[in-house]
């Protein structure tokens, strides 16, 4: 949950062993399956009869089972839409439990109901939802839902920061980054994605405004990540895509290119090989840097100015 890019399978029988382990734990703790609404009453009844020592591990296994199922469906099965549904179940279960047992101590209800855990799941859900996006009949409603969820996450993070209390939990720096800082970047990236997609289904001034908004959000996402993280560089390129489509100034485009050029060698020390890289990350980066070089050459020759729009 700290960073899904670390997910790695190095044994051919890992899936078999994992399924056996899940079956064992789910059976031992009588974990739940299916839609959350179908077992809420069962959980409440079980809690009254057997207490937290029985219910807590059952809910923990249920939640983690759903998270892993979502990850496997999305990343190994190539079905991100199915993966999204499993993560949505987790979000629903955690939000319901936090409300129903809001006065119950963490040691009783379990760490799955803590702020950081829910924030981590919501971030994963946003990332997977953008991957599952398709231009089908539900285009507009799907995009609007993504934007609303991202804005809700940002609002929660801002309230947390304004209260000058990152969390009531004891967190190490890595936990703060993974569950308090990077979720904001994911939210900004999601809103940037929303605006970029809306622009592609709009015309004229409306499309231009959406692309500008997309560039702004992608830049915010990029600047939250450390300069040696591939997401810093990649979201800079996403911002530059929006700048070009919006006809923003060459000066703005080149400013992003300068930051991108400085970030690439730092990124390559850690992220030379990744799923993002195999998906064309480096080609996209180099294409933008070449475009920036070409335009700045024309600026130096007096054929363009920094205030001119980026040629499409």
Beta strands, then each sheet from edge to edge (+ up, - down):
end
